């Protein structure tokens, strides 16, 4: 028997969360996060003691492998790696509970986290003097706080896309309405609203004349889809999606492109990218990178982040982890070229949602899902 890969270990478990809790809840969350609660630290590169040391959070698997590969090429900053055991946003209540001494210098995160970090005032403002290589990062990827300060250091762009396995899907999908086709009975793996920002339903809203602020068209569509019997698996995590698609239980879904790439060498997959807007299969773009927290070893954190996003290093980091480099001078690997969009293609095929609004609506959408959609499944 061929051993099945654990594809879920290759990608971050990302999503949006509501950032509202009491201090008691924050402390409970912190205690339940194994990487922090048990002091699960990974040693830095075995190069002897560096001149400066920082603590950095990171996803596991190919993510930490890629950053450690880059870190091994320098000796001025040594790094204690603290791995996420869940989505990147799980670090937010931990920082809140520990503030103003979070014990973390460099936080790995994504678009959905930047607003909270900015609003809380945790991030050290970033300038070109501190991070010169930021000059080669597209302005549209830079997040600014209310004072106009840049607070993130992008290292890669990723996307969420619809896709399907061609070997287990009975026909070629051309339009979002195809999800209602009876031939897809039990073939769709559908994420819950709290997974991935609910982009699955945002795409339906956009296809039917709405958007993230007008989701009624999406609720009408998902009620039809749930009643059709075509949803064979409701996914509560990226692991659910990976297992369902790779096992052949289902064949159609929406997910971060890095997860799809992890499966592409073993399965014939059709990416529903660069599809005209009227098809409904939009590409949702987000960035991943770092924030430097105040009060720690900020100079060393900036020094390493700047080194990591130079053209050569950003290219290597994304080659290993499966992403499109944020640095415009870096080369895009062949396997990621289907997901790399220039400015014209972004305007034509992609949609950049209001991530902050998605986060604010997450709990309410989940409650409505449980009340109105679950009974239909």
VOBALUM-941102 format. One line per 8 residues: number of its first residue (from 1); for each residue x, y, z of N, C-alpha, C. Coordinates in steps of 0.1 Angstrom, whole numbers, plus 2048, in hexadecimal, padded with zeros to 3 digits. Layout:
BEGIN
NUM) X,Y,Z,X,Y,Z,X,Y,Z  ...
***
This chain:
BEGIN
1) 809,7F4,800,800,800,800,809,80C,800  805,816,7F7,80D,822,7F6,809,82B,802  813,830,809,811,839,815,80C,847,810  801,84C,815,7FC,859,811,804,864,818  807,86E,811,80E,879,817,805,881,820  80A,887,82A,803,88F,833,804,89E,82D  7FD,8A1,823,7FE,8AD,81C,7FC,8B9,825  7F3,8B7,82F,7F0,8C2,838,7FC,8C8,840
9) 806,8BF,842,812,8C4,849,81A,8CE,840  817,8CE,833,81F,8D6,82A,81A,8E5,829  80F,8E8,82F,809,8F5,82D,804,8FA,83B  804,908,83C,7FF,90D,849,7F0,90C,84A  7EB,90A,856,7DD,90A,859,7D8,918,85B  7D4,91E,850,7D1,92C,852,7C2,92F,852  7BE,93A,858,7B0,93D,858,7AE,94A,85F  7A2,94F,860,79F,95B,867,798,959,874
17) 79A,961,87E,794,95F,88B,78F,96C,890  785,96C,898,780,978,89F,78A,97A,8AB  78F,986,8AB,799,989,8B6,792,991,8C1  789,98A,8C8,782,990,8D3,781,986,8DE  788,989,8EA,788,97F,8F5,78C,986,901  789,980,90D,78D,985,919,79B,981,91C  7A2,987,926,7AF,983,929,7B0,974,92D  7A6,970,934,7A5,962,939,7A5,959,92C
25) 79E,95D,922,79D,955,916,7AA,955,90E  7B1,961,90F,7BE,962,909,7C8,958,90F  7C8,958,91C,7D1,94F,924,7CE,941,921  7C1,93E,920,7BD,930,91D,7C2,92C,910  7C1,935,906,7C6,932,8F9,7D5,930,8F9  7DC,938,900,7EA,937,901,7EE,92A,907  7E7,926,911,7EB,919,918,7E8,90D,90F  7DE,90F,906,7DB,903,8FE,7E3,902,8F1
33) 7EC,90C,8EF,7F4,90C,8E3,801,904,8E6  802,8F8,8E1,80D,8EF,8E6,81B,8F5,8E3  81D,8FC,8D8,82A,901,8D5,82F,90B,8DF  825,912,8E5,829,91C,8EF,828,916,8FD  81D,90F,8FF,81B,90A,90D,825,900,911  82B,8F9,908,835,8EF,90C,843,8F4,909  844,900,904,852,905,901,858,8FD,8F5  850,8FB,8EB,856,8F3,8E0,85E,8FC,8D7
41) 86B,8FC,8D9,874,905,8D2,87D,8FC,8C9  880,901,8BD,889,8FA,8B5,896,902,8B5  8A1,8FB,8B5,8AE,901,8B6,8B1,909,8A9  8B8,913,8A9,8BC,91B,89E,8C6,913,896  8CB,919,88B,8D5,912,883,8E2,90F,88B  8E7,903,889,8F3,8FF,890,8FF,905,88B  901,912,88E,90D,919,888,915,91F,893  911,91B,8A0,918,922,8AB,910,92E,8AE
49) 912,934,8BA,90B,940,8BE,90C,94C,8B5  901,951,8B1,901,95D,8A8,902,969,8B1  905,975,8AB,906,981,8B2,8F9,985,8B9  8EE,983,8B2,8E1,986,8B8,8D7,97B,8B7  8CD,97A,8BF,8C4,96F,8BF,8B5,975,8C0  8AD,970,8B7,89F,974,8B7,896,967,8B9  889,96A,8BD,87F,95F,8BE,875,962,8B3  872,958,8AB,869,959,89F,85F,94E,89F
57) 852,952,89C,848,948,89A,848,944,88B  844,937,889,844,932,87B,83A,926,87A  835,924,86E,82E,918,86B,838,90C,86A  833,900,86C,83C,8F5,86B,83E,8F0,85D  842,8E4,85B,844,8DE,84E,84D,8E5,845  849,8E7,838,852,8EE,82E,854,8FC,832  84B,902,83A,84C,910,83D,859,913,845  85A,90C,851,866,90E,859,872,908,852
65) 871,8FE,84A,87C,8F9,842,882,904,839  879,90B,832,87D,915,829,884,921,830  87E,925,83B,884,931,842,891,92D,848  892,921,84D,89F,91C,853,8AA,91B,849  8A6,917,83C,8AF,916,832,8B5,924,82F  8AD,92E,82F,8B2,93B,82D,8BA,940,838  8B6,93D,844,8BD,941,850,8CB,93B,851  8CC,930,84C,8D9,929,84C,8E4,930,844
73) 8E0,939,83B,8E9,940,832,8EF,94D,839  8EB,94F,845,8F0,95B,84C,8F4,957,85A  8FC,960,860,901,95C,86E,900,968,878  8F9,973,873,8F8,97E,87C,8ED,97D,886  8E3,975,882,8D7,974,88B,8D4,965,88D  8D3,961,89A,8CF,953,89D,8C0,954,8A1  8B9,949,89E,8AA,949,89F,8A5,93D,8A7  89D,940,8B1,895,936,8B8,888,935,8B1
81) 885,929,8AC,878,928,8A4,86D,922,8AD  862,929,8AD,856,925,8B4,84B,921,8AA  847,915,8AA,83E,910,89F,830,911,8A3  827,916,89A,819,916,89C,814,907,89C  80A,905,8A5,803,8F8,8A5,7F5,8F9,89E  7F2,905,89B,7E5,907,894,7E7,913,88A  7DC,91A,887,7DD,925,87E,7E6,930,883  7EC,939,87B,7F4,943,87F,7EE,94D,889
89) 7E0,94F,888,7D9,958,890,7D9,953,89F  7DC,947,8A1,7DC,942,8AF,7E7,949,8B8  7F0,950,8B1,7FB,957,8B9,7F5,964,8BE  7EB,969,8B9,7E6,977,8BC,7E1,978,8CB  7D9,96E,8D0,7D5,96F,8DE,7E1,96D,8E7  7EB,965,8E3,7F7,963,8EB,7FF,96F,8ED  801,977,8E1,808,983,8E2,800,98D,8EC  7F3,98D,8EA,7EA,996,8F2,7EC,993,901
97) 7EC,986,905,7EE,982,913,7FB,985,918  805,985,910,813,988,915,818,996,914  810,99E,90C,814,9AC,90A,816,9B4,917  821,9BC,918,829,9C1,90D,836,9B9,90C  837,9AD,911,843,9A5,910,83F,997,90A  83C,997,8FD,837,98B,8F7,842,980,8F5  84F,984,8F6,859,97A,8F5,85B,975,8E6  856,97D,8DD,857,97A,8CF,85C,986,8C7
105) 865,984,8BE,86A,990,8B7,865,991,8A9  863,985,8A2,85F,984,894,853,97B,893  848,980,88F,83C,978,88E,838,975,87F  838,969,87C,834,965,86E,824,965,86E  81F,96C,863,811,96D,862,80C,96F,854  7FF,972,852,7FA,974,845,7F0,980,846  7EA,984,83A,7E2,98F,839,7D7,990,844  7D1,985,847,7C6,985,851,7CA,989,85F
113) 7D7,98A,862,7DC,98D,86F,7E1,99B,871  7E4,9A2,865,7EA,9AF,866,7E2,9BA,86D  7D5,9BA,86B,7CC,9C4,871,7CD,9C4,880  7CB,9B7,885,7CC,9B6,894,7D9,9BB,89A  7E4,9B7,893,7F1,9BB,898,7F3,9CA,897  7ED,9D0,88D,7EE,9DE,88B,7E6,9E6,895  7D9,9E1,897,7D0,9E7,8A0,7D5,9E7,8AE  7DB,9DC,8B2,7E0,9DA,8C0,7ED,9E2,8C2
121) 7F3,9E7,8B7,7FF,9EE,8B9,80B,9E6,8BD  80B,9D9,8B9,816,9D0,8BC,822,9D1,8B3  820,9D6,8A7,82B,9D5,89D,834,9E1,89D  841,9DE,89C,84B,9E9,89A,849,9EE,88C  848,9FB,88A,847,A01,87D,853,9FE,874  850,9FB,868,85A,9F7,85E,85D,A02,854  86A,A04,852,86F,A0E,849,879,A08,83F  87B,A0F,834,885,A0A,82A,893,A0A,830
129) 896,A12,83A,8A3,A12,841,8A5,A06,849  89A,A01,84F,89B,9F5,857,89A,9E8,84E  892,9E9,843,891,9DD,83A,892,9E2,82C  89E,9E4,827,8A0,9EA,81A,89A,9E1,80E  89A,9D4,810,894,9CC,805,885,9CD,804  87F,9D5,80D,871,9D7,80C,86E,9E0,7FF  878,9E6,7FA,876,9EE,7EE,873,9E5,7E2  875,9D8,7E2,872,9CF,7D7,866,9C7,7DA
137) 85E,9CB,7E4,851,9C5,7E7,846,9CE,7E2  83C,9C8,7DA,831,9D1,7D5,82A,9D8,7E1  827,9E5,7DE,820,9ED,7E8,813,9E7,7ED  80C,9E0,7E4,7FE,9DB,7E7,7FF,9D0,7F2  80B,9CB,7F4,80C,9C0,7FF,810,9C6,80C  812,9D3,80D,816,9D9,81A,80A,9DE,822  80A,9D9,82E,7FE,9DD,837,803,9E9,840  7FB,9F3,841,7FE,9FE,849,7F4,A00,855
145) 7F9,A05,860,7F1,A07,86B,7EA,A15,86A  7E2,A19,873,7DB,A25,872,7E4,A32,871  7F0,A31,876,7F9,A3C,875,801,A3C,868  7FE,A32,85F,805,A31,852,812,A2A,852  815,A23,85D,822,A1B,85E,820,A0D,858  829,A09,850,82A,9FB,84B,82C,9F2,857  825,9E7,858,827,9DE,863,82A,9CF,85F  82A,9CC,852,82C,9BF,84E,838,9BE,844
153) 83F,9B3,844,84A,9B0,83A,846,9A4,832  840,9A6,826,83B,99B,81E,847,992,819  845,985,819,84F,97C,813,849,974,808  83C,973,807,836,96B,7FC,828,96F,7FA  823,96C,7EF,815,96E,7EC,80F,960,7EA  803,95E,7EF,7FC,951,7ED,7EE,954,7E8  7E7,94A,7E5,7DA,94C,7E0,7D1,940,7E4  7C4,943,7E5,7BA,939,7E8,7B3,937,7DB
161) 7B2,92A,7D6,7AC,927,7C9,7A2,91B,7CA  799,91B,7C0,791,90F,7BE,799,906,7B5  798,8F9,7B8,79F,8EF,7B0,798,8E2,7B1  79C,8D8,7A8,796,8CB,7A9,79F,8C0,7A3  79E,8B4,7A8,7A5,8A9,7A2,79F,8A4,795  7A6,8A5,78B,7A1,8A1,77E,79E,892,77D  7A5,88A,784,7A3,87B,783,796,877,78A  791,87F,794,785,87B,79B,779,884,799
169) 77B,88E,790,770,897,78D,76A,893,780  75D,891,77F,757,88B,773,756,895,767  758,8A2,769,758,8AB,75D,761,8B7,761  764,8BF,757,76C,8CB,758,763,8D7,75D  767,8DC,769,75F,8E7,76E,763,8F4,767  759,8FC,763,75B,908,75C,755,914,763  74C,912,76C,744,91C,773,740,918,781  740,922,78A,73C,91E,798,72F,917,799
177) 726,91A,78F,719,914,78F,71A,905,78D  725,900,788,727,8F2,785,727,8EA,792  72A,8F1,79D,72A,8EA,7AA,71C,8E4,7AD  712,8E9,7A7,704,8E3,7A9,701,8D7,7A0  70A,8D4,797,708,8C9,78D,706,8BC,795  6FC,8B4,792,6FA,8A7,799,705,89D,797  70E,89F,78D,719,896,78B,724,898,796  722,8A3,79E,72C,8A5,7A9,726,8A1,7B6
185) 71D,898,7B6,717,892,7C2,722,88D,7CC  723,893,7D8,72D,88F,7E2,73B,893,7DE  73E,89A,7D4,74B,89D,7CF,751,8AA,7D5  74A,8B2,7DB,74F,8BF,7E0,753,8BF,7EE  75F,8C4,7F1,764,8C6,7FF,762,8D4,802  759,8D8,80B,756,8E6,80D,75B,8EA,81B  763,8F4,81C,768,8F9,829,75D,901,830  75E,900,83D,754,908,846,758,917,845
193) 74F,920,849,752,92E,847,75E,933,84F  762,92C,85A,76D,931,862,77B,92C,85D  77A,925,852,787,920,84C,78A,928,83F  796,92E,83F,79A,936,833,793,942,830  78D,948,83A,786,955,838,779,954,832  774,948,830,767,946,829,767,94B,81A  773,94A,814,774,94E,806,76C,946,7FD  769,939,801,760,931,7F9,752,937,7F7
201) 74D,93D,801,740,944,800,741,952,7FA  74D,958,7FD,74F,966,7F7,74F,964,7E7  755,959,7E2,755,957,7D4,747,955,7CE  73F,94F,7D6,731,94D,7D2,729,95A,7D2  72C,962,7DC,725,96F,7DD,729,978,7D1  736,978,7CE,73B,980,7C2,735,97B,7B5  734,96E,7B4,72E,968,7A8,720,96B,7A6  719,96E,7B1,70A,970,7B0,707,97F,7B3
209) 711,988,7B1,70E,996,7B2,710,99C,7C0  716,995,7C9,718,99B,7D6,727,99C,7D9  72B,99D,7E5,739,99D,7E9,73A,999,7F8  745,99B,7FF,746,997,80C,73D,99F,816  739,9AB,811,72F,9B3,819,721,9B0,816  71F,9A9,80B,711,9A5,807,711,996,804  710,98E,80E,711,980,80D,704,978,80A  6F9,97F,809,6EC,978,807,6EC,970,7FB
217) 6F2,975,7EF,6F3,96C,7E4,6FA,95F,7E6  705,960,7EF,70C,954,7F2,704,94A,7FB  6FD,94F,804,6F4,947,80D,6E9,940,804  6E4,947,7FB,6DA,940,7F2,6E1,935,7EA  6ED,937,7E5,6F4,92D,7DD,6F8,921,7E5  6FD,924,7F1,702,918,7F9,6F6,910,7FE  6EA,916,800,6DF,90E,804,6DB,904,7F9  6DC,909,7EC,6D9,900,7E1,6E4,8F5,7E0
225) 6F1,8F9,7E3,6FC,8EF,7E2,6FA,8E5,7ED  6F7,8E9,7F9,6F6,8E0,804,6EA,8D6,802  6E0,8DB,7FC,6D4,8D3,7FA,6D6,8C9,7EE  6E0,8CC,7E6,6E2,8C3,7DA,6E8,8B6,7DD  6EF,8B5,7E8,6F6,8A9,7EC,704,8A8,7E6  709,8B3,7DF,716,8B3,7D9,721,8B5,7E3  71E,8BA,7EF,729,8BC,7F9,72B,8AF,800  736,8A9,7FD,739,89C,803,741,89C,810
233) 747,8A8,813,74F,8AA,81F,74F,8B8,823  74B,8BB,82F,74D,8C9,835,75A,8C9,83C  763,8D2,838,770,8D3,83E,771,8DD,849  776,8D9,854,779,8E2,85F,787,8E6,861  790,8E0,858,79E,8E4,859,7A4,8E0,84B  7B1,8E5,849,7B8,8E2,83D,7BB,8D3,83D  7BC,8CD,848,7BF,8BE,848,7B3,8B7,843  7A7,8BB,846,79B,8B5,841,79B,8B6,831
241) 79E,8C1,82C,79E,8C3,81E,7A9,8BA,817  7B5,8BA,81D,7C0,8B2,817,7BC,8A3,817  7B7,89E,822,7B3,890,823,7A8,88C,819  79E,895,818,793,892,810,796,892,801  79E,89C,7FD,7A2,89C,7EF,7AC,891,7EB  7B6,88F,7F4,7C1,885,7F0,7BB,877,7F1  7B1,875,7FA,7AB,867,7FB,7A2,864,7EF  79D,86F,7E9,794,86D,7DE,785,86D,7E3
249) 783,870,7EF,776,871,7F5,76E,87D,7ED  775,888,7EB,76F,893,7E4,77A,897,7D9  776,8A0,7D1,780,8A4,7C6,780,8B3,7C3  776,8BB,7C8,776,8C9,7C5,776,8D1,7D2  77E,8DC,7D3,77E,8E4,7DF,785,8F1,7DC  786,8F9,7E6,78E,906,7E6,798,906,7F2  7A4,90A,7EF,7AE,90A,7F9,7BA,912,7F5  7C3,915,7FF,7CF,91C,7FC,7D8,915,7F1
257) 7DE,91D,7E8,7E5,916,7DD,7F1,90E,7E2  7F7,912,7ED,802,90A,7F3,7FE,8FC,7F6  7F2,8FA,7FA,7ED,8EC,7FD,7EB,8E5,7F0  7E6,8EB,7E6,7E4,8E5,7D9,7F1,8E0,7D3  7FB,8E9,7D4,808,8E5,7CE,80E,8D9,7D5  80B,8D7,7E2,810,8CC,7E9,80B,8BF,7E4  7FF,8BF,7DD,7F9,8B3,7D8,7FC,8B1,7C9  800,8BC,7C2,801,8BC,7B4,80A,8B1,7AE
265) 814,8AD,7B5,81D,8A3,7B0,817,895,7B0  80D,893,7B8,807,885,7B9,7F9,884,7B2  7F3,890,7AF,7E5,890,7AA,7E4,89A,79E  7DC,896,795,7D9,89F,789,7CF,8A9,78E  7D3,8B5,790,7CA,8C0,795,7C9,8CB,78B  7BD,8D0,78A,7BA,8DB,782,7B8,8E7,78B  7C1,8F1,789,7BF,8FE,791,7B5,907,78A  7AB,90B,791,7A2,914,78B,7A6,923,78D
273) 7B2,926,788,7B8,933,789,7B7,939,77B  7BA,946,77B,7B9,94E,76E,7AD,94B,767  7A1,94A,76E,794,948,768,78D,955,768  786,958,75D,77E,964,75C,775,966,767  772,972,76B,76A,975,777,75C,96F,776  757,96F,76A,749,96A,769,748,95B,76C  753,954,76D,752,946,771,750,944,77F  754,94E,787,752,94D,796,75F,947,79D
281) 768,942,795,774,93C,79B,77F,946,79C  77E,94F,7A6,787,959,7A8,793,954,7B1  79F,95B,7AF,7AA,958,7B7,7AB,963,7C2  7AD,95F,7CE,7AD,968,7DA,7BC,969,7DE  7C1,975,7DE,7D0,976,7E1,7D2,97B,7EF  7DC,976,7F6,7E0,97B,803,7EF,97A,804  7F5,981,80E,804,980,80F,807,97A,81D  813,975,81D,819,96F,82A,826,976,82C
289) 829,978,839,836,97E,83C,838,980,84B  83E,98B,84F,841,98C,85D,83D,99A,862  83B,99B,86F,83A,9A7,877,845,9A6,882  84B,9B2,884,855,9B3,88F,84E,9B9,89B  84E,9B2,8A6,847,9B7,8B2,850,9C1,8BA  849,9CB,8C0,850,9D5,8C8,856,9CE,8D5  860,9D5,8DA,865,9D1,8E7,86F,9C6,8E7  872,9C0,8DC,87C,9B5,8DC,888,9B8,8D4
297) 88E,9AF,8CF,89B,9B1,8C7,897,9B5,8B9  892,9C1,8B8,88C,9C5,8AB,897,9C7,8A0  8A2,9CC,8A3,8AC,9CF,899,8B1,9C1,893  8B3,9B7,89B,8B7,9AA,895,8AB,9A4,88D  89F,9A6,892,894,9A1,88A,892,9A7,87D  894,9B4,87C,894,9BB,86F,8A0,9B6,866  8AB,9B5,86C,8B7,9B0,865,8B5,9A3,85E  8AF,999,866,8AC,98C,860,8A1,98D,855
305) 896,994,858,88B,995,84F,890,99B,841  898,9A5,842,89D,9AC,836,8A6,9A2,82E  8AE,99B,835,8B7,991,82E,8AE,986,828  8A3,982,82E,89B,977,829,893,97B,81D  890,988,81B,888,98C,80F,890,992,804  89E,990,804,8A5,995,7F9,8A2,98B,7ED  8A4,98F,7E1,89F,987,7D5,8A3,979,7D6  8AF,976,7D9,8B4,968,7D9,8AD,960,7E4
313) 8AD,965,7F0,8A8,95E,7FB,898,95C,7FA  891,967,7F6,883,966,7F5,87F,95C,7EA  887,95B,7E0,885,950,7D6,887,942,7DB  891,940,7E3,894,933,7E9,889,930,7F3  885,939,7FB,87B,937,806,86E,932,7FF  86A,939,7F4,85E,935,7ED,85F,928,7E5  86B,926,7E0,86D,919,7D9,86B,90D,7E2  86F,90E,7EE,86E,903,7F8,860,902,7FE
321) 85A,90E,801,84D,90E,808,841,90E,7FE  844,911,7F2,839,911,7E8,831,91E,7E8  836,928,7E2,830,935,7E2,835,93E,7D7  82F,949,7D5,834,953,7CC,83C,95E,7D3  849,960,7D0,850,96A,7D8,84A,978,7D8  84A,97E,7E4,846,98C,7E4,84F,995,7DE  85C,992,7DE,866,99B,7D8,865,99A,7C9  863,9A5,7C2,861,9A5,7B4,86D,9A1,7AC
329) 879,9A1,7B2,885,99D,7AB,888,98E,7AC  880,987,7B4,882,979,7B6,87B,971,7AA  880,966,7A7,87A,95D,79C,870,955,7A2  865,952,79B,85A,94A,79F,85D,93B,79A  85C,932,7A3,85E,924,79F,854,91F,795  857,915,78D,84E,911,783,841,90C,788  842,905,794,836,8FF,79A,82C,909,79F  831,915,7A2,829,920,7A7,824,92A,79C
337) 829,929,790,825,932,786,816,933,783  80F,928,784,800,929,782,7F9,933,78C  800,935,797,7FA,93E,7A2,800,94C,7A2  809,94E,799,810,95C,799,808,965,78F  803,970,795,7FB,979,78C,802,986,78C  803,98C,780,808,999,77F,7FC,9A3,782  7FF,9B0,781,7F5,9BA,785,7E8,9B9,77C  7EA,9B7,76F,7DF,9B6,766,7D7,9A9,769
345) 7DD,99E,76C,7D6,992,76F,7CF,992,77C  7D6,999,786,7CF,99B,793,7C2,9A2,791  7C2,9AD,789,7B6,9B4,787,7AB,9AC,780  7B0,9A3,777,7A7,99B,76F,7A1,98F,776  7AA,988,77D,7A6,97B,783,7A5,97A,792  7AA,984,799,7AB,983,7A7,7A2,98C,7AF  7A0,989,7BB,798,992,7C4,79F,993,7D2  7A1,99F,7D6,7A8,9A1,7E3,79D,9A6,7ED
353) 798,99D,7F5,78D,9A0,7FE,792,9A9,80A  788,9AE,811,78B,9B5,81D,78D,9AB,829  799,9A7,82B,79C,99D,835,798,9A0,843  799,9AD,846,794,9B1,854,785,9AE,855  77E,9B2,84B,76F,9B0,84C,76C,9A1,84C  773,999,845,771,98A,845,773,985,853  77D,98A,85A,780,986,867,775,98A,871  770,996,86F,765,99B,878,759,992,877
361) 756,98D,86B,74A,986,868,74B,977,86A  757,972,86D,759,964,86E,74F,95C,877  74E,961,883,745,95A,88D,737,95A,889  732,966,884,724,967,880,721,95E,874  72A,95D,86B,728,955,85F,728,946,864  730,942,86D,730,934,872,723,931,879  71E,93A,881,711,938,888,706,936,87D  706,93E,873,6FC,93D,869,6FD,930,861
369) 709,92C,85F,70C,91F,858,706,914,860  708,914,86D,703,909,875,6F4,909,876  6EE,915,876,6E0,916,877,6D8,913,86A  6DE,918,85F,6D7,917,852,6DC,90D,848  6E9,909,849,6EE,901,83E,6F0,8F2,843  6F5,8F1,850,6F8,8E3,855,6EB,8DA,854  6DF,8DF,857,6D3,8D7,856,6D0,8D2,848  6D6,8D9,83E,6D3,8D5,830,6DD,8CA,82B
377) 6E8,8C8,832,6F3,8BF,82D,6EF,8B1,830
***
